């Protein structure tokens, strides 16, 4: 007996497709969430006003239809906003720090982490630094050179 097991099983495919349809991932989450809450709140206020029933059972009965309508209205309202947020999730440019000069902002030693600023394309980037074994301390305001990277910080030495 021969069994073919090439069939793909997508357990989350429908969920991802639904979220994509509702503009999740295309618009920042907080913008979408704000519209969903606004429409759900408005829908519940209007339903209670026009139907005149404020019981807990009624609130649970309109919860799912209200959420569904809120999601549809959010989709309609946020679709024109997609081009506005198109470039929000672009990747940042990788910066190669080794060999760059920096200015120490918080004193750094071999044992104690400090911070330094690196000028990169007219922006000051702040990094965590420690000194190499030869430098005892590099004080605030002194210039240094980045010579290596170790895990979560960079190694610097005094500029000559």
Secondary structure as UniProt FT lines:
FT   HELIX           13..21
FT   TURN            22..23
FT   TURN            25..26
FT   HELIX           29..51
FT   HELIX           56..79
FT   TURN            80..89
FT   TURN            98..99
FT   STRAND          101..106
FT   STRAND          108..109
FT   STRAND          114..120
FT   TURN            121..122
FT   STRAND          123..131
FT   TURN            133..134
FT   STRAND          137..138
FT   TURN            140..141
FT   STRAND          143..150
FT   TURN            151..152
FT   STRAND          153..158
//
